[in-house]
Amino acid sequence: MKRIAIPALTFLFTIMLVSNAFSLVSIYAGVQGGYSAQKPSFENVHFDTNTTFIYGLRGGVKVLNFAFELNYFKAVHNIEMEDFILFNWDGLENDYSFIGLNFKYIFALLILQPYLTVGYGYYTADIHNIDKDNEGGYNLGLGLEVMFGKKFSLLVEGKYHHVTVDIENFELGLGDFTVCGGLNIYF
């Protein structure tokens, strides 16, 4: 994460030092909520897709058509298994969260601002009474932000998250699709 954060902060600091560049920089903070559809994967074990509510925070710096965003979300999934020959996690809860950095490329079209996003961060999976693990993973997505003046925006965003965690020495892949709506306030 330091490999991404240090060059990003150096770039932003350089932009701010250039005359008149500060007017091109926007700082924002916001909230998000939506749905998360998690599909765990483990060899020879089948899981049902479980959809649950997701909530979180975001904050970032926008420079021209680029944005660097710190993102956090949390979701609680119930594990639903079709086949549990090796172990029985059916009915247990998986507290699932993410904290990391996202890079956004924005296609500014007046008040509509569609964007592409890619990010990396740390995912935590905590299966109650079984085990907990933190691992690095990536996400890819796209979204649309609608600006209402210079201080307020609403957005909708869809992302695919991928991480593999080690739960009780089992490599459990956590493929996750999220669809969120939110609002940002610009400073």
Secondary structure, DSSP 8 states (H G I E B T S, - for coil): -HHHHHHHHHHHHHHHHSTT-GGGEEEEEEEEEEEEEEEEEBTTB-B--EEEEEEEEEEEEEETTEEEEEEEEEEEEE--BS--SS---TT-EEEEEEEEEEEEEE--BTTEEEEEEEEEEEEEEEETTTEEEEEEEEEEEEEEEEEETTTEEEEEEEEEEEEEEEETTEEEEEEEEEEEEEEEEE-
